[in-house]
Amino acid sequence: MKNSYLVTVYAHDRIGLLLRIAQLVSRKNLSIERLTLHESAVPGVTWINLVVKTDSHTIHTLVKQLEKQIEVLQAFHVVEPVRVGFSESEQKTRQLIS
């Protein structure tokens, strides 16, 4: 079953890092749904978040391959949390009660 996974990568800020990460993801035939890059609290270290939709086996292998990159300090993943809010049926029920 495919889930959305949030992959977080901490890596040294080097030229071509984002390209290599994108190539690893594309080799797995995955598309990046969201991509965010930030400076971390440590100078020279970049914090990269990307969201991909895949199965658990593929995400585990992707994270292992990311960690093998020389610039990568640490990579890990979590299942993307479900958005908080009311579904349409819950909203209609709330309107009927009000």
Contacts in CASP RR format, 6 or more apart in sequence:
PFRMAT RR
TARGET T0000
AUTHOR 0000-0000-0000
METHOD contacts of the structure
MODEL  1
MKNSYLVTVYAHDRIGLLLRIAQLVSRKNLSIERLTLHESAVPGVTWINL
VVKTDSHTIHTLVKQLEKQIEVLQAFHVVEPVRVGFSESEQKTRQLIS
1 55 0 8 1.000
2 53 0 8 1.000
2 54 0 8 1.000
2 55 0 8 1.000
3 53 0 8 1.000
3 54 0 8 1.000
3 55 0 8 1.000
3 56 0 8 1.000
3 79 0 8 1.000
3 80 0 8 1.000
4 33 0 8 1.000
4 51 0 8 1.000
4 52 0 8 1.000
4 53 0 8 1.000
4 79 0 8 1.000
4 80 0 8 1.000
5 51 0 8 1.000
5 52 0 8 1.000
5 53 0 8 1.000
5 54 0 8 1.000
5 59 0 8 1.000
5 77 0 8 1.000
5 78 0 8 1.000
5 79 0 8 1.000
5 80 0 8 1.000
6 49 0 8 1.000
6 50 0 8 1.000
6 51 0 8 1.000
6 77 0 8 1.000
6 78 0 8 1.000
6 79 0 8 1.000
6 80 0 8 1.000
7 49 0 8 1.000
7 50 0 8 1.000
7 51 0 8 1.000
7 52 0 8 1.000
7 59 0 8 1.000
7 62 0 8 1.000
7 63 0 8 1.000
7 66 0 8 1.000
7 75 0 8 1.000
7 76 0 8 1.000
7 77 0 8 1.000
8 47 0 8 1.000
8 48 0 8 1.000
8 49 0 8 1.000
8 75 0 8 1.000
8 76 0 8 1.000
8 77 0 8 1.000
8 78 0 8 1.000
9 21 0 8 1.000
9 47 0 8 1.000
9 48 0 8 1.000
9 49 0 8 1.000
9 50 0 8 1.000
9 66 0 8 1.000
9 72 0 8 1.000
9 74 0 8 1.000
9 75 0 8 1.000
10 40 0 8 1.000
10 45 0 8 1.000
10 46 0 8 1.000
10 47 0 8 1.000
10 48 0 8 1.000
10 72 0 8 1.000
10 73 0 8 1.000
10 74 0 8 1.000
10 75 0 8 1.000
11 17 0 8 1.000
11 45 0 8 1.000
11 46 0 8 1.000
11 48 0 8 1.000
11 69 0 8 1.000
11 71 0 8 1.000
11 72 0 8 1.000
11 73 0 8 1.000
12 44 0 8 1.000
12 45 0 8 1.000
12 46 0 8 1.000
12 71 0 8 1.000
12 73 0 8 1.000
13 44 0 8 1.000
13 45 0 8 1.000
13 46 0 8 1.000
14 71 0 8 1.000
17 46 0 8 1.000
17 69 0 8 1.000
17 71 0 8 1.000
18 37 0 8 1.000
18 48 0 8 1.000
20 69 0 8 1.000
21 48 0 8 1.000
21 50 0 8 1.000
21 66 0 8 1.000
21 69 0 8 1.000
22 32 0 8 1.000
24 62 0 8 1.000
24 65 0 8 1.000
24 66 0 8 1.000
24 69 0 8 1.000
25 31 0 8 1.000
25 32 0 8 1.000
25 50 0 8 1.000
25 52 0 8 1.000
25 62 0 8 1.000
28 54 0 8 1.000
28 58 0 8 1.000
28 61 0 8 1.000
28 62 0 8 1.000
30 52 0 8 1.000
30 53 0 8 1.000
30 54 0 8 1.000
30 58 0 8 1.000
30 62 0 8 1.000
31 52 0 8 1.000
31 53 0 8 1.000
32 50 0 8 1.000
32 51 0 8 1.000
32 52 0 8 1.000
33 51 0 8 1.000
33 52 0 8 1.000
33 53 0 8 1.000
34 49 0 8 1.000
34 50 0 8 1.000
34 51 0 8 1.000
35 48 0 8 1.000
35 49 0 8 1.000
35 50 0 8 1.000
35 51 0 8 1.000
36 48 0 8 1.000
36 49 0 8 1.000
36 50 0 8 1.000
37 46 0 8 1.000
37 47 0 8 1.000
37 48 0 8 1.000
37 49 0 8 1.000
38 46 0 8 1.000
38 47 0 8 1.000
38 48 0 8 1.000
38 49 0 8 1.000
39 45 0 8 1.000
39 46 0 8 1.000
39 47 0 8 1.000
40 46 0 8 1.000
40 47 0 8 1.000
45 73 0 8 1.000
51 80 0 8 1.000
52 59 0 8 1.000
52 62 0 8 1.000
54 62 0 8 1.000
59 77 0 8 1.000
60 77 0 8 1.000
62 77 0 8 1.000
63 75 0 8 1.000
63 76 0 8 1.000
63 77 0 8 1.000
66 72 0 8 1.000
66 75 0 8 1.000
67 74 0 8 1.000
67 75 0 8 1.000
86 94 0 8 1.000
END
